[in-house]
Amino acid sequence: MIRRALNVLAKRLVKSMPDWHSHEIMHELNAIITIAYRDLTKFLRDHPRLFISFVFPLLFIGVLGKTFDANLGSMAGFNFLTFVFTGVLAQVLFQSTASGVISLIEDRENDFSQAIFIAPISRYSIILGKILGESLVSLSQAIGIIIFGLILGIPLTLGTFFTLIPAAIIACFLGGAFGIFVLANLGTQRRANQIFPLVIFPQIFLAGAINPIKHLPPILFFLSRITPLTYAVDLVRNVYYAGTPEYSKTVLHGTITNLAVIILFFTAFLTLGTYFFVRNERNK
Amino acid sequence: MPRVIEVKNLVKRYRKADTNAVDNLSFSVDAGEFFALLGPNGAGKTTTISILTTTLAKTSGAITIAGFDVDRSASSVRKNIGVIFQQPSLDLNLTAEENVRLHANLYGLYPFRPTYVLMPEPYQKRVRELADVLGISDALFDPIKTFSGGMRRKLEIIRSLMHHPRILFLDEPTTGLDPVSRKNLWEYLRQVRNQERTTVFLTTHYLEEAEDADRICIIDHGKIVSLGTPAEIKKGLIEEYILMDVKDQKALRSELTHLGIEFSVADLFRVSLNGKTAYQIIKAIHTPLTVLKIHNPTLEEAYLEMIQREAE
């Protein structure tokens, strides 16, 4: 009954939309949404993948966070579990979107993606659709992580939750752009699988997702500051710890600094990555 | 008849390769024609079809598809073609209808909607019609992973026809199908050609799949070996001759020369039929023969011989 009413309502809404056919931009937008929707649907229906995508974050937070907190928590002067939770949240959003986007290499020879590449749509739409889709995938993973965090007793007010949403989306987009940049410089999926851990694991440690990086020797300090993930992690912590006494102990830079650096990285990765991807795509 | 595919001096050399994968190919395909590109593995078929369908850049040459240049108007080319890939191109976790819907959305036929019910009436009608033709109406909303290989292939054809392409490209479409599914696929393709008048461009390494084509183009090592109707190919490809031997070689030699019959001698006498039947020739010879072999291969055997010759 309710379902039918909703359908009728939705149909009316659809009818009231402007004629989309006449616009080239609408066609591209349509394609972007289609590609993104496909990514999300595929993820939600792939139950083993759903399960696996939760295991690692839960291990990091549940085991690593808990053990750190039990043994080092009192020394650090802040709750380690919360620290690891916020770091892993940002890391998962970044990493999952990046690896999802990189799968475009493999996709080209598999399943429906082959058809995407011969559809009469811009290559830029394919990239944007893929980033958007993988961001949605990461965000649905994040919901699972947050629920797990709540079970572990991590304090999270409704207000903080809502301010986390834009920060989470930004972390995804940065990861997506990073993914395109890596993808454009790799030839095969095999190489991508080899390289990806090398470009992700150092970032996790240098960004301080699970380890505090307030104090670092000069070389590590330099490396951590040129690591893109650092700013995604710090942005999420900025939002989470805003107004708490732990803020000064857990956060590196202010929100504005983080956003500025993220925008810089995002623009550079996306333009360079897209340029090389489109150029290399047909030139084999 | 207007030409829908025109290929002139197509060359493709992959990066870091020393030889051309496709080496100076030229051919054209008329509207409504069933054209088969035939050749052994590694002949350059997939390379050629990838270039024609805009997913691979050529090294040199000129190609127009449906009147559009593949490089300058790639998007217009894409609007006018449907492609069945060598590898299955369906999302297994999605339903049959969802696979078709995604395609329709990407081609801008209908605006994106997250469910079937919300899609416009004409879309629903077309999908239901096609599902009826296929006999998969009951399975339309089932995930593809429950489908057999043959059903998947059929669904891919349905999907590729949603936007009414002028040319349908099929890249070794029977790979991985059992004989019954193969037969059904050809039957269904025939139906499609009759109904939609679509030009069909097929690549295959099986001669029997190409025999129904209007024209066959045999390529090997990126070059055209033979191009024409199946009958013409057969004429050009098949060499019919008789091998014979005698005790008195001199006698046969003079007899054949006297009769005006062409021959060559290696271990055995090799006599070309040149339009005559084997019977006519043998009847004319009086020298007693010790060996007699008639070489009259089928098209399949001739094709295999050709490929083996090329390989050596």
Interface residues (C-beta under 8 A of the other chain):
Chain A: N7 A10 K11 V14 M17 W20 H21 M26 H27 N30 A31 I33 T34 I35 Y37 R38 T41 K42 R45 D46 E109 N110 D111 F112 S113 Q114 A115 I116 F117 I118 A119 P120 I121 S122 R282 N283 K284
Chain B: Y14 R15 T53 T54 T55 L56 A57 S75 S76 R78 K79 I81 V83 F85 Q87 P88 S89 L90 D91 L92 N93 L94 E98 N99 L102 H103 N105 L106 Y107 G108 P111 F112 R113 P114 V117 L118 P143 R159
